[in-house]
Amino acid sequence: MTELERKAKIDELLLALPGVTTRKLNGLDAYFVADRMFACIEGNGIGLRLPVATATELQFSRANIVPFKPGGTVVSREWVQIQCDDAAEFALDRDLFQASLEFVKAAPRR
């Protein structure tokens, strides 16, 4: 699967969620709700923002979820990355993407 085909699969999944838009941010394909980033593509994974407790639990309970480290630097304890070789597998985590979207939408502005 080419990088373009991979992005198309991820777009198909995430842009189907209500209110989601996409644009480049610091060279990464990022996804936004209410003009706030909730997910972005990094390598063969998708980083997403979740409550710290949820993010921590996922990192310990699932082998394909790791800390989100764009460019090799950990961003925040709220950010994790779901790793999948086949972009179609991200559809299995639709509920996590929805939870991330809701979390970001409800979070107070900094």
DRENPA-3360 file (N, C-alpha, C; in nm, 2 decimals, always signed):
BEGIN
1 = MTELERKA = +0.09/-0.12/+0.00/+0.00/+0.00/+0.00/+0.09/+0.12/+0.00 ~ +0.07/+0.21/-0.09/+0.15/+0.34/-0.10/+0.10/+0.43/+0.01 ~ +0.19/+0.53/+0.03/+0.16/+0.63/+0.13/+0.03/+0.71/+0.10 ~ +0.01/+0.73/-0.03/-0.12/+0.80/-0.08/-0.24/+0.71/-0.05 ~ -0.23/+0.59/-0.08/-0.34/+0.49/-0.06/-0.37/+0.48/+0.09 ~ -0.27/+0.48/+0.17/-0.28/+0.48/+0.32/-0.36/+0.60/+0.37 ~ -0.31/+0.72/+0.32/-0.38/+0.84/+0.37/-0.53/+0.84/+0.32 ~ -0.55/+0.79/+0.20/-0.69/+0.79/+0.15/-0.78/+0.70/+0.24;
9 = KIDELLLA = -0.73/+0.59/+0.29/-0.80/+0.50/+0.38/-0.83/+0.57/+0.51 ~ -0.73/+0.64/+0.56/-0.74/+0.71/+0.69/-0.84/+0.82/+0.68 ~ -0.83/+0.90/+0.56/-0.92/+1.01/+0.54/-1.07/+0.95/+0.54 ~ -1.09/+0.84/+0.47/-1.22/+0.78/+0.46/-1.28/+0.75/+0.60 ~ -1.19/+0.71/+0.69/-1.24/+0.67/+0.82/-1.26/+0.80/+0.91 ~ -1.16/+0.89/+0.91/-1.17/+1.00/+1.00/-1.26/+1.12/+0.95 ~ -1.26/+1.14/+0.82/-1.34/+1.25/+0.77/-1.49/+1.21/+0.77 ~ -1.52/+1.09/+0.79/-1.66/+1.05/+0.81/-1.72/+1.09/+0.94;
17 = LPGVTTRK = -1.63/+1.12/+1.04/-1.68/+1.16/+1.17/-1.73/+1.30/+1.16 ~ -1.84/+1.33/+1.24/-1.90/+1.47/+1.23/-1.80/+1.58/+1.26 ~ -1.80/+1.68/+1.17/-1.72/+1.80/+1.20/-1.57/+1.79/+1.18 ~ -1.52/+1.68/+1.13/-1.38/+1.66/+1.11/-1.32/+1.72/+0.98 ~ -1.21/+1.79/+0.99/-1.14/+1.85/+0.87/-1.00/+1.80/+0.88 ~ -0.92/+1.82/+0.77/-0.78/+1.78/+0.77/-0.70/+1.89/+0.70 ~ -0.58/+1.90/+0.75/-0.48/+1.99/+0.69/-0.34/+1.95/+0.74 ~ -0.24/+2.00/+0.67/-0.10/+1.97/+0.71/-0.06/+2.06/+0.83;
25 = LNGLDAYF = +0.01/+2.00/+0.93/+0.06/+2.08/+1.04/+0.20/+2.03/+1.07 ~ +0.30/+2.11/+1.06/+0.44/+2.07/+1.09/+0.47/+1.95/+1.00 ~ +0.42/+1.95/+0.88/+0.46/+1.84/+0.79/+0.38/+1.71/+0.81 ~ +0.29/+1.71/+0.91/+0.21/+1.59/+0.93/+0.07/+1.61/+0.88 ~ +0.00/+1.51/+0.83/-0.14/+1.51/+0.80/-0.22/+1.51/+0.93 ~ -0.29/+1.62/+0.96/-0.35/+1.63/+1.09/-0.51/+1.64/+1.07 ~ -0.58/+1.59/+1.17/-0.73/+1.59/+1.17/-0.78/+1.68/+1.29 ~ -0.87/+1.76/+1.26/-0.92/+1.86/+1.35/-1.07/+1.85/+1.37;
33 = VADRMFAC = -1.12/+1.89/+1.49/-1.26/+1.91/+1.52/-1.27/+2.05/+1.59 ~ -1.36/+2.13/+1.55/-1.37/+2.27/+1.61/-1.23/+2.34/+1.60 ~ -1.16/+2.32/+1.50/-1.03/+2.38/+1.47/-0.92/+2.34/+1.58 ~ -0.94/+2.22/+1.64/-0.84/+2.17/+1.73/-0.80/+2.03/+1.69 ~ -0.67/+2.00/+1.69/-0.62/+1.87/+1.64/-0.65/+1.76/+1.74 ~ -0.71/+1.65/+1.69/-0.73/+1.53/+1.77/-0.66/+1.41/+1.73 ~ -0.61/+1.41/+1.60/-0.54/+1.30/+1.55/-0.44/+1.34/+1.44 ~ -0.34/+1.26/+1.41/-0.25/+1.29/+1.30/-0.17/+1.17/+1.26;
41 = IEGNGIGL = -0.13/+1.16/+1.13/-0.06/+1.05/+1.08/+0.09/+1.07/+1.11 ~ +0.15/+0.96/+1.16/+0.30/+0.96/+1.18/+0.35/+0.82/+1.15 ~ +0.42/+0.81/+1.04/+0.48/+0.68/+1.00/+0.36/+0.59/+0.96 ~ +0.37/+0.47/+1.02/+0.26/+0.37/+1.00/+0.16/+0.37/+1.11 ~ +0.15/+0.48/+1.18/+0.05/+0.49/+1.29/-0.03/+0.62/+1.28 ~ -0.13/+0.63/+1.37/-0.21/+0.75/+1.39/-0.20/+0.79/+1.54 ~ -0.15/+0.91/+1.56/-0.15/+0.97/+1.69/-0.28/+1.02/+1.73 ~ -0.33/+1.00/+1.85/-0.45/+1.07/+1.89/-0.45/+1.11/+2.04;
49 = RLPVATAT = -0.53/+1.21/+2.07/-0.53/+1.27/+2.20/-0.65/+1.21/+2.28 ~ -0.62/+1.16/+2.40/-0.72/+1.11/+2.49/-0.69/+1.15/+2.63 ~ -0.78/+1.13/+2.72/-0.75/+1.16/+2.86/-0.63/+1.08/+2.91 ~ -0.55/+1.14/+3.00/-0.42/+1.07/+3.04/-0.45/+0.93/+3.09 ~ -0.55/+0.91/+3.17/-0.58/+0.78/+3.23/-0.61/+0.68/+3.12 ~ -0.68/+0.72/+3.02/-0.72/+0.63/+2.91/-0.59/+0.60/+2.83 ~ -0.51/+0.70/+2.80/-0.39/+0.68/+2.72/-0.30/+0.59/+2.79 ~ -0.28/+0.60/+2.92/-0.19/+0.52/+2.99/-0.24/+0.37/+2.99;
57 = ELQFSRAN = -0.37/+0.36/+3.02/-0.43/+0.22/+3.02/-0.41/+0.15/+2.89 ~ -0.43/+0.22/+2.78/-0.42/+0.16/+2.64/-0.27/+0.12/+2.62 ~ -0.17/+0.20/+2.66/-0.03/+0.17/+2.64/+0.01/+0.04/+2.71 ~ -0.06/+0.01/+2.82/-0.03/-0.11/+2.90/-0.11/-0.23/+2.86 ~ -0.23/-0.21/+2.79/-0.32/-0.32/+2.76/-0.31/-0.36/+2.62 ~ -0.26/-0.28/+2.53/-0.25/-0.31/+2.39/-0.11/-0.30/+2.33 ~ -0.07/-0.40/+2.26/+0.07/-0.40/+2.21/+0.09/-0.31/+2.09 ~ -0.02/-0.27/+2.02/-0.01/-0.18/+1.91/-0.03/-0.03/+1.94;
65 = IVPFKPGG = -0.03/+0.00/+2.07/-0.05/+0.14/+2.11/+0.08/+0.18/+2.20 ~ +0.14/+0.29/+2.15/+0.27/+0.33/+2.21/+0.26/+0.49/+2.23 ~ +0.35/+0.54/+2.30/+0.35/+0.69/+2.32/+0.37/+0.75/+2.18 ~ +0.30/+0.86/+2.16/+0.31/+0.94/+2.03/+0.44/+1.02/+2.04 ~ +0.53/+1.00/+1.94/+0.66/+1.06/+1.94/+0.69/+1.12/+1.80 ~ +0.62/+1.22/+1.75/+0.66/+1.27/+1.62/+0.80/+1.33/+1.62 ~ +0.88/+1.29/+1.52/+1.02/+1.33/+1.52/+1.10/+1.28/+1.63 ~ +1.05/+1.17/+1.70/+1.13/+1.11/+1.81/+1.11/+1.18/+1.95;
73 = TVVSREWV = +1.02/+1.28/+1.96/+1.00/+1.35/+2.09/+0.86/+1.32/+2.14 ~ +0.85/+1.27/+2.27/+0.72/+1.25/+2.33/+0.65/+1.39/+2.34 ~ +0.53/+1.40/+2.29/+0.45/+1.52/+2.29/+0.39/+1.55/+2.42 ~ +0.31/+1.45/+2.47/+0.23/+1.47/+2.60/+0.18/+1.34/+2.64 ~ +0.15/+1.32/+2.77/+0.09/+1.20/+2.82/-0.05/+1.17/+2.76 ~ -0.11/+1.28/+2.71/-0.24/+1.27/+2.65/-0.24/+1.20/+2.51 ~ -0.12/+1.20/+2.45/-0.11/+1.15/+2.31/-0.05/+1.01/+2.31 ~ -0.12/+0.92/+2.23/-0.07/+0.79/+2.20/-0.08/+0.77/+2.05;
81 = QIQCDDAA = -0.01/+0.66/+2.01/-0.01/+0.63/+1.87/-0.06/+0.48/+1.85 ~ -0.15/+0.46/+1.76/-0.20/+0.33/+1.72/-0.12/+0.29/+1.60 ~ -0.05/+0.18/+1.61/+0.04/+0.13/+1.50/-0.04/+0.02/+1.43 ~ -0.05/+0.03/+1.30/-0.11/-0.07/+1.21/-0.04/-0.07/+1.08 ~ +0.00/-0.19/+1.03/+0.07/-0.20/+0.90/-0.03/-0.18/+0.79 ~ -0.16/-0.23/+0.81/-0.26/-0.22/+0.71/-0.36/-0.11/+0.76 ~ -0.37/+0.00/+0.68/-0.45/+0.11/+0.72/-0.60/+0.07/+0.74 ~ -0.65/-0.03/+0.68/-0.78/-0.08/+0.70/-0.81/-0.12/+0.84;
89 = EFALDRDL = -0.71/-0.16/+0.91/-0.72/-0.20/+1.05/-0.76/-0.09/+1.15 ~ -0.73/+0.03/+1.11/-0.77/+0.15/+1.19/-0.92/+0.15/+1.21 ~ -1.00/+0.10/+1.12/-1.15/+0.10/+1.14/-1.19/+0.02/+1.26 ~ -1.11/-0.07/+1.31/-1.14/-0.15/+1.43/-1.13/-0.06/+1.55 ~ -1.07/+0.06/+1.54/-1.06/+0.15/+1.66/-1.14/+0.28/+1.64 ~ -1.25/+0.26/+1.56/-1.34/+0.38/+1.54/-1.38/+0.44/+1.67 ~ -1.41/+0.36/+1.77/-1.46/+0.41/+1.90/-1.35/+0.50/+1.97 ~ -1.22/+0.46/+1.95/-1.12/+0.54/+2.01/-1.10/+0.68/+1.94;
97 = FQASLEFV = -1.12/+0.68/+1.81/-1.12/+0.80/+1.73/-1.23/+0.89/+1.77 ~ -1.35/+0.83/+1.79/-1.47/+0.91/+1.84/-1.45/+0.96/+1.98 ~ -1.39/+0.88/+2.06/-1.36/+0.93/+2.20/-1.26/+1.04/+2.20 ~ -1.16/+1.03/+2.11/-1.06/+1.14/+2.10/-1.13/+1.27/+2.06 ~ -1.21/+1.26/+1.95/-1.28/+1.37/+1.90/-1.36/+1.44/+2.01 ~ -1.44/+1.36/+2.08/-1.52/+1.42/+2.19/-1.44/+1.48/+2.30 ~ -1.33/+1.42/+2.34/-1.24/+1.47/+2.44/-1.18/+1.61/+2.40 ~ -1.13/+1.61/+2.28/-1.07/+1.74/+2.23/-1.18/+1.85/+2.22;
105 = KAAPRR = -1.30/+1.81/+2.17/-1.40/+1.91/+2.15/-1.44/+1.97/+2.29 ~ -1.44/+1.89/+2.39/-1.49/+1.93/+2.53/-1.38/+1.99/+2.61 ~ -1.25/+1.97/+2.57/-1.14/+2.02/+2.65/-1.14/+2.18/+2.65 ~ -1.11/+2.24/+2.77/-1.10/+2.38/+2.77/-0.98/+2.43/+2.68 ~ -1.01/+2.55/+2.62/-0.90/+2.61/+2.54/-0.79/+2.66/+2.62 ~ -0.66/+2.64/+2.57/-0.55/+2.69/+2.65/-0.51/+2.83/+2.62;
% end
